[in-house]
Amino acid sequence: MVFMMKGINEYKQVDTSASVQTATPHQLIAMLYRGVLESLARAEGAMERKDIQARTQQINKALEIIGNLRGTLDQEKGGEVAQSLETFYAAATAQLLAANRDNDIERVQNLRKEFVDMAEAWSQIPVELHEMGAR
C-alpha cells in the first residue's frame, strides 16, 4: 500500500509539472488560487485535529503561494486592480501569520471564503481578456 501511495504521489507531481509547463498565465493564476484554497482547507483540518506541525506546514504553503501571486502583479499595467490585489495579498499574509500564531481557525475560514470569491472572480474573466496584462 505504501508503495502504491508513493507511486500515486509521484504521478501527481509529474502531472502537475506538465500542467504548469503548458498552462497560460491565466491558468497559472487559477492553479495558484486552487493551491491556496487547498492549503487553507488542510490548515483548518489540522487545527481541528490540534496538529500544530501540519497547521504550520499548510499555512506556510499558503503563504508561499500568496507570495507567488504577489509576484505576478504588474503594477504598471495593472494600475488600481494590481494595487487592490497587492493590498489584499498583504492583508491575507498578515491574517495567516496571526492565525498561525493564535491557532485561530476562524481567521483561516474567513480567508478561505475570501479566496473562494477571488478564484470565482478570476474564473469569470472572459477568454479574450486572458492574455491582456500578462507578464
C-alpha positions as MATLAB code, in Angstrom:
seq = 'MVFMMKGINEYKQVDTSASVQTATPHQLIAMLYRGVLESLARAEGAMERKDIQARTQQINKALEIIGNLRGTLDQEKGGEVAQSLETFYAAATAQLLAANRDNDIERVQNLRKEFVDMAEAWSQIPVELHEMGAR';
ca = [
       0.000    0.000    0.000;
       2.820    2.429    0.862;
       4.483    1.689   -2.488;
       1.215    2.399   -4.305;
       0.745    5.721   -2.476;
       4.308    6.738   -3.308;
       3.647    5.986   -6.972;
       0.405    7.963   -6.937;
       2.137   10.942   -5.336;
       4.958   10.828   -7.896;
       2.398   10.653  -10.709;
       0.578   13.689   -9.294;
       3.847   15.644   -9.204;
       4.633   14.772  -12.829;
       1.056   15.574  -13.872;
       1.143   18.916  -12.045;
       4.525   19.767  -13.543;
       3.226   19.039  -17.046;
       0.128   21.153  -16.389;
       2.229   24.087  -15.220;
       4.501   23.895  -18.260;
       1.590   24.040  -20.710;
      -0.665   26.469  -18.820;
      -1.415   30.001  -19.907;
      -0.676   32.819  -17.440;
      -4.411   32.966  -16.656;
      -4.492   29.223  -15.928;
      -1.398   29.514  -13.730;
      -3.103   32.108  -11.532;
      -6.157   29.827  -11.285;
      -3.834   26.998  -10.200;
      -2.297   29.236   -7.546;
      -5.743   30.099   -6.217;
      -6.610   26.385   -6.049;
      -3.344   25.769   -4.208;
      -4.113   28.449   -1.621;
      -7.607   27.053   -1.124;
      -6.297   23.520   -0.705;
      -3.664   24.615    1.807;
      -6.165   26.659    3.803;
      -8.611   23.736    3.926;
      -5.824   21.447    5.110;
      -4.755   24.016    7.704;
      -8.332   24.100    9.006;
      -8.350   20.319    9.296;
      -5.032   20.371   11.124;
      -6.374   22.984   13.521;
      -9.430   20.861   14.230;
      -7.149   17.883   14.935;
      -4.824   20.093   17.009;
      -1.941   19.076   14.742;
       0.409   22.042   15.147;
       3.043   20.768   12.727;
       0.547   20.162    9.898;
      -1.163   23.501   10.592;
       2.137   25.338   10.329;
       3.170   23.456    7.174;
      -0.097   24.221    5.414;
      -0.166   27.869    6.442;
       3.442   28.239    5.296;
       2.497   26.640    1.979;
      -0.419   29.070    1.592;
       1.914   31.974    2.434;
       4.372   30.830   -0.219;
       1.626   30.647   -2.833;
       0.314   34.077   -1.859;
       3.874   35.359   -2.276;
       3.873   33.894   -5.774;
       0.542   35.576   -6.513;
       2.008   38.890   -5.337;
       4.963   38.300   -7.629;
       2.684   38.048  -10.662;
       1.315   41.550  -10.160;
       2.337   44.129  -12.713;
       1.763   47.485  -11.011;
       2.440   49.388  -14.234;
      -0.098   47.575  -16.409;
      -2.479   46.588  -13.624;
      -2.979   50.026  -12.091;
      -5.682   50.147   -9.432;
      -6.559   46.464   -9.806;
      -2.969   45.402   -9.161;
      -2.777   47.771   -6.185;
      -6.014   46.356   -4.754;
      -4.708   42.820   -5.174;
      -1.409   43.788   -3.538;
      -3.339   45.180   -0.576;
      -5.489   42.038   -0.385;
      -2.480   39.697   -0.547;
      -0.603   41.726    2.082;
      -3.616   41.624    4.415;
      -4.075   37.890    3.784;
      -0.426   37.319    4.674;
      -0.809   39.232    7.928;
      -4.027   37.362    8.758;
      -2.425   33.975    8.123;
       0.578   34.801   10.274;
      -1.759   35.855   13.090;
      -3.955   32.780   12.585;
      -0.926   30.525   12.882;
       0.384   32.366   15.951;
      -3.011   32.320   17.699;
      -4.241   28.972   16.340;
      -7.289   30.918   15.086;
      -9.366   28.695   12.818;
     -11.948   31.433   12.251;
      -9.365   33.656   10.541;
      -8.374   30.784    8.272;
     -12.026   30.069    7.446;
     -12.673   33.736    6.637;
      -9.608   33.899    4.405;
     -10.652   30.736    2.632;
     -14.029   32.339    1.858;
     -12.285   35.425    0.513;
     -10.021   33.317   -1.697;
     -13.042   31.362   -2.948;
     -14.504   34.706   -4.040;
     -11.213   35.710   -5.665;
     -10.927   32.404   -7.526;
     -14.532   32.688   -8.680;
     -13.968   36.241   -9.916;
     -10.811   35.128  -11.725;
     -12.678   32.316  -13.443;
     -15.275   34.804  -14.728;
     -12.743   36.823  -16.738;
     -13.691   36.489  -20.406;
     -11.310   34.397  -22.512;
     -10.490   37.321  -24.803;
      -9.051   39.176  -21.782;
      -6.871   36.307  -20.518;
      -3.694   37.452  -22.193;
      -4.133   41.175  -21.554;
      -1.687   42.396  -18.965;
       0.094   39.043  -18.750;
       3.767   39.310  -17.921;
];
